[in-house]
Amino acid sequence: MEYHREPAGTETPKFCCFPARLLVCILSVIGITHNVISILFSATLEFRYQLIIPFCLTWIFLNILLLFGAFCNNERALKWSLRVVIACMILTGLYLMVVPVMIASFFASGVSFSNGSDNEERKKKFVDGLISGYSFELIAVVLIGAQILKYIVVNRLWEYESSVTVAANRYDSV
């Protein structure tokens, strides 16, 4: 006979075949790692302090909060994690609107590298700016998808915890 800790009819939430809590923790750790690496590799760019560092520090802070909420795994922490994910979605939208255009402009104008007066070199800079802009657009789309995935998973965790709390209170009062 199989005994369950959860009240009857409740299962731990999953996304596809992955446990939701583990998936949120993994996505948060990947987000923290990605932003630390972005800060370290931004040393080669001249505009890093105006643009990249503040974004990355904000993302690191929000991913730490999300990791803490998934680690605690109670209703209050998961509700705050939902708010953090909504903030991340808004910031990702701002990122999508601002950063790719700025990066492409820096590359296309030659601000981030030495200026060249040759026409062929200007064409190359334009193509470099175009490629970098589209690359950052693709990265931003992937980031928005990751934020939506985090929201879905954290929402499932929060609904699960709130239903377990209600069910536990119901069984305790009997």
N, C-alpha and C positions, 0 to 999 in steps of 0.2 A: 504494500500500500504506500502511496506517495503522499507525503505531507507537505503543505505549502506554508510559507510564512505570510504571503500576501492574502488578503481577503479573497473570497471566492470570486472568480470572474475577472481578476486583474492580473495582468502580466507586465513585466518590465518593458518599457517602450523600446522599440527598435526602429532603425531606419534601414530598409532592405534587410540584410542579415546582420548588421552591426548593432551592438547595444548602444543606445542613444547617449548614455552618460560617457562611455568610453570614446565615442565619436566626437563629442563636444570637447573632451579633454585633449584628444589628438589634434583636432583642428585648432584649438587654442595654442598648444605647444608649437605647432607648425607656424601659426601666425607670429608668435613671439620670436621664433628662430628666424623667420623670413625678415622681420623688421630689424633684428640685431645685425643680420648679414647685410641688409640694405644700408644701415648706418656705417658699417665698416667699409663697404665698397664704395660709398659715396665720397670718399676722400679724394678721388681723382677728379671730381667735378668741382668747378669754381662756385656754382650756385647752391651747394649742398646745405649751407646753414640757413639760407632763406626758405628753402622748400622742403628738402627731404627729411632733415632731422626732426622738425616739429611734427610732421605727419607720422613718422615712425615711432616717436616717443608716445604719441597719443594712442597709436595702435597697440603698442606694447602694454600700456596701462590698461586699456580696455580688454585686451586678451587675458591679462592677469586677473582682472575682475571676473571675467567669464570662466576662467579655469577654477577660481575660488568658488564660484557659485555651483559649478558642476561637481567640484570636490565635496562641498558641504552637502549637497543633494537634499536640501529641505525646501519646504514650500516658499519661505521668505527669500532665501538665497536664489532660488530659481526664478522668482518673480523679478528680482533685481537683475538677474542674468538676461531675462527677456528685454528689460529696458536697455541694457548694455548692447544687446544685439540690434535693437532698433536704432540706437545711436550709431552703431557701426554701419548699418545700412544707409543712414543719412550721410555719414562721412564718406562712405564709398561712392555715393552719388556725387558729392562735391568733388571728390578725387577724380571721378570720371569727367567732370566738366572742366576742371582747372589744370590738372597736372599734365595730361598728354599734350595739350596745346602749348603749355609753357616749355616743356622739354623739347618739342619739335621746333619751337621758335628759337630756343637757345642753340640747338644744333644747326638749324638752317641759317641763322644769322652769323654763326661763327663765334659767338660770345664765349662758348665753353672751350674753344680751342684757339690756336693762333690764327690771326686773320690772313687771308691770302687774296691777292688782287687778280689772280688768273681767273678767266671766265670758266674754264673747264673745272677749276677747283670749286667755284661757286655752284656749278651744276651738281657736282659731287656732294657738296654740303646740303644742297636742297634735297637730293635723294636720301642722304643720311637722315635729315630731319623728317622727311616723309616716312621712312622706314621706322625710325624711333617713335614717331607719333602713333603709327598704327600698332606698333608693338605694345606701347603703353595702353592703348585703347583695349587691346586684347587682354592684357593683364588686368585692367580695371573690370572688364566683363566677367572674368574668372573670379575676381574678388567679390563682385556683387553676387554671383552665384553661390560662393562660399558663405556669404552673410545670410542669404535666404535659407541655405541649408542649415546653418546654425540656428536660425530663428525657428524653423520647423522642428528641429530636434529638441531645442530647449523648451519650446511650447509643449511638446509631447511629454517631456520630463516633468514639467510643472503641472500639467493636467493629471499625470499619473500620481504625483506626490499629493496633490490636493484630493484626489479620489481616495487614495489610501488613508489620508488623514480623516476624511469624512467617514469612511468605512470603519476605521479603527475606533473613532469616537462612538459610532453606532453600536459596535460590539462591546465597548467598555461600559456603556450605559445600561446594558441588559443585565 
